[in-house]
Amino acid sequence: MCTRTDNGTEDLGIVICDDGLRYYSDALLGRPATGECPACLLDLGLVQRLPDGSLAPLPPRLAAMARLDQLEHVIEKRKTALATLRASITQAQEIYLDSYGKDESPLIRVVQGPEAISATLSTAVHACRQELLTAQPGGGRPQELLDKALDSDLDAIGRGVRQRTIYQHTIRSHQPTLTYAERITRAGGEVRTLDEVFDRLIVCDRKIAFIPDPGSERHETALTVEHPGVVRYLVGLFDHAWQRAQPLREFPSTRLPPLLTDEVRRTILRHMANGHTDEAIASRLGMSPRSVSNHMRWAAELFGSRSRAQLAYLIGKSGFLDDLPE
């Protein structure tokens, strides 16, 4: 069967098939043709159709000259197109840098709207070639987001990109996120969890970082950071969190390991002692308010408290949180 190796608009990567070789050999030796002439011989110019409809074999060197000239012409066109593209991107980059407003810091740009943020992130991840760092607080992620991210992340790992991701401990009981993490880990990525991380962060090749705007509605505004010093600072924050995080080597389906359960519980109680409500704690740790309330009931029974204020006092007096890192 005749095949082509080129996937572009010009079918130049033509592979001669076994039938074509036999047909060409028979034609050179003057043997009667059997069957139709394979398309690869005509495409390569090894056989030429004469005015009377018959076919005549041509020397490969003559056939190659025409094909090589055509291929060289295509290559030159591609080189010209590449040079034009680079020049256009350079001009656009100059305008891009000049477009920063007076109120914006150099190399920090605001991206508005979930769709624009998603498109910008997708483009950056696709362009990643060496390293992709992500911190994803908020507990388990929705299935549709995981499905969307999986193909992109696996493709990045397949390109040789080192991928490190930090989640919160609560994802260890969220099966969809665990399934995603298992696929990523088996492909060569690294996943760890932490009791509480700084806000969402994505860094591509240590050249561009994406962070949320703390003063805006969640998922509505993101900041792209390209200042080398700021990016290095953000990578440093990530590495510090990474060193404290627990590797996700196993993928349980029902509950957190006991050690991590205690760590989550103590984190909840620390926030309670600092005056946060159940809803605020749940939002920070990526879990439901009901789960937070269950931990509070456990602590109240353990310490024998009758009020939230008394519980905070008893916990502080007991030293239960003393060895929990801030």
N, C-alpha and C positions, 0 to 999 in steps of 0.2 A: 504494500500500500504506500502511496506517495504521501509524504508528510513535509511540513515546513517547520523550521525552528524559530522563525521570527514572528513575534506577536504584534508587531507594529502595523502601520498602514501599508508598507511595502512588503510583499511576499518574496523576500530575497534569500532567506535561509532555507533553501530547497534541498531536501535529502533524496538522493537517488535510491529507488527501491530495488529489491531483488528482481522483480519482474522487468523493471527498466533495464537493468544490467543484462539480463538474458535477451531482451528484445534488441538492445543495442549490439550485442555480440552477434546475434543472428543476422542483423542488417549489414554489419561489416563483412560477414562471411558470405553474403548473398543468399542466405537461406530464406525460404518463404516465411513471411510474417504470420504469426499465429495470434489471433485476437487483436484487440485495439492497442494502439501505441500508448504506453503509460504516460500520464500527463507530465511526470517529472522530466522525461526526455525532451518534450516540447518546451517546458518552462526553462530548462537549462540550455536550450539551443543545441543540444547534441543531435537532434533530428530536425530536419527542415522539411516543411510541406512544399512540394513543387507545384507549378501551375496546373499540371494534369491531375493533381490530387494524390499522387504517390509521395512517399516519404523517403528522404535520403539522409544517411548518417553523415555527420560532419566531424572533423578532427576536434578533440577536446580543447586544444589550444585556441582554435578559432572561436569555438563556442564561448570559451572563458573570457576572451577579450571583451565581447559585448556585455557579458554579465558583470565583469569587473568594472568596466567603465560606468555602468549603471549604478553599481554599488558605491563606487567612489563619489559619484554625483550625489547620492543620497547622504553619504557621510558628511560631505561638505555642507549640504543643506542643514543637517542636524547640528554641525559645529556652529554655523551661522545663527541658527535658532537658539543654541545654548548661549552664545555670546550676547545675543539680543536680550534674552531673558535675564542674564546676569546684570546687564546694563540697566534694564528696567527696574529690577529689584533694588539696585544701588540707588537709583533716582528716587524710588518710592521710600527707601529707608531714610534718605535725607529729609524728605517731606514729613515722614513719620516722626522723626526726632524734632523737627522744627514745629510740629503741631502741638507740643506740650504747652499747656497754658501757663500763665504766670503763677497760678495758684497750685500747680502741680509740681512735685519734686522731679528732678531730672530722672529719666529712665523708670518712672513709675506711672502706669497708666490705669485708668478706671475702665472696667468693662461692665456694662449694665445689662441686666436681664438674664434669666436662666438659659435661654437658647444661645445668646451670644457667648456666655461663659462656657457652656458646653462645647460650642464649636471651637472656641479659642483653645480650650484644654485639649480637645481631641487633636487639633493640628499640632500642638506642642508635643504631645506624647508620640504622635506619629513621626515627628522629626527627631525624637530622642535617639541617640546612638550609643551612649555609654552608661548612663546611670539615671534611674528614676526613683525619687524618694517621695513617699506619700504618707501623711498622717491623717487618719480618718476618724475623728472622735464622733460620738453620737450613737454608739452601739451598733446593732445589726443594721445592715443597709437594705433598702427595698430590692426585691427580686429583679425588677426591671432594670435598675441601675447596675446591679451585679452582672446581669446578662450582657448589658451594653459594654461594660468595662472589660469583661473576660476576654473577648476576641482581641481587643486592642492591646491588653496587657500581655497576653500570650504571644502576640505578634512581636511586641517589643522584646520580650525575653528571647524569642527565636532569632532576633537580630543581634543578640549578644549583649543586650542592655541588662545591667545589674539592677534588679528591682527590690527595694526594701519598703515594707509597709508596716505602719504601726496602727493598731486598733486599740480599743478599750477592752478590758477583761470581759465585759458583758457579751462580746460577740462569741465567746466560747460556749454559750448556750443558745446561739442563734444559728440554726442549721443551714439556711441559705448562704449566710456569710461564711460559715465553716466550709461548705462545699466549694465555694469560690476560692477560699484560702488554700484548700487542699489541692485544687487544680493548679493554682499558681505555684505552690511549694513544689509539687511534683515536676513542674516544668523548669524549676531552677530558681524561682523567686524566694524571698525570705519574708516571713510574717512574724511579728511579735505583738504582744499585747501589754498594756500598761493600765494602772488603776485610773489615771487621769492624764490626758495629754493637753498640750497647748492646742489652739484652734487649728482648723484644717490647713494643711500645707502640702503643696506639690512643687517639687523642684526637678527640672529637666536639665541633665548634663551640667549642673552647677552653673548654669548661665541665665536661666529664667525661672522665677518662682511665682507661684500663685497663692495669694492669701485672701481671706475675706476682709471686707471693710467692717470693722467692729461697730461703726456708727450707723450702719445701714441694715435693712431688713435681710434676714438670712436668705441665702441663695439668690438675692437680687443684685448684689454688687460684689465684684471681685477686683483685686488689684494685681496687675502683672508687674513684677519687679525685675528689672534688668541691671540695676546698679551692682557691679561686682562685689563691693563691700557689703551691701545689704544682703545679697544672696549668700555670701560666705557666712554672715551672721546667722541667717536662717538655717543653713546647713549645720552650723555648730549647735543650734538649739535641737535640731533633729537628732544629731549624733549623741547628744547628751541624753535625750529621751530614749534613744535606741539602746544605749548601754544599760539603762535601768529597766528596760522592758523584758518580759518573759517570752522566750521563743515558743512558737506555736508548732510543736512537733507532732502532737496527737490531735485528733479531731473528734472529741466526745459529742454525743448527740443529745444528751439530756441535762447535764448539770456541770457547774464549774468544779475543778478540783478543790479539795478542802482548803489548801493553802491560799488559793486565789479567792475562794469564798470569804475567808477571814479578811483578806486584804481589801476586798470590795466593801465588806461590812464596816471595817474600821474607817475607810474613806468616807462612807456615808455618815458615820457618827462624827467624824471630824468636821464635816460640813454642817451637820446639825449643831454641833457645839459652837460653830462660828456664826450661827444665827440664820442659816439658809432654810427655806421652807422645803417640804417634800417635793413640791413641783420643781423648784430651782435645782435641787440635788439631782432629781431624775433627769432633767435637761442636761446638766453638766456631765453626768455619767452614762448617758445613753441608755436609760432603762425606764420602766414604767413607774409612775407614782405609787402604784399598788405594791410593787416590789420594794420600793423604799419604805413604805409603811410597814411591810412585813418585817424588815430588818429592825425598824424602830420598836415594834412590838417585842421582838426577841430581846433587844437590849433592855427594854423596860422591865421585862420579866427577870432578866439576868441580874439587873442592879436593884430591882425592887423599887423603882421610881413610880410616882403617881402623876407626874407632870413633865412636860418637855424641859422646863427650866431645871427641875430637880435632876432629871436624867443627865443634862449637860454638866451639872455640878458633880454628880457622882462619878461620871466618866472621867472628868478632869482630875478628881481627887484620887481615883484608882490607879492612874498612870497607864490605863489601857491603850492610850494613843501615843505614849512617849516615844516608842521606837518606830513610828510611822513617819517616813520622810515627807517633808513639806513639798 
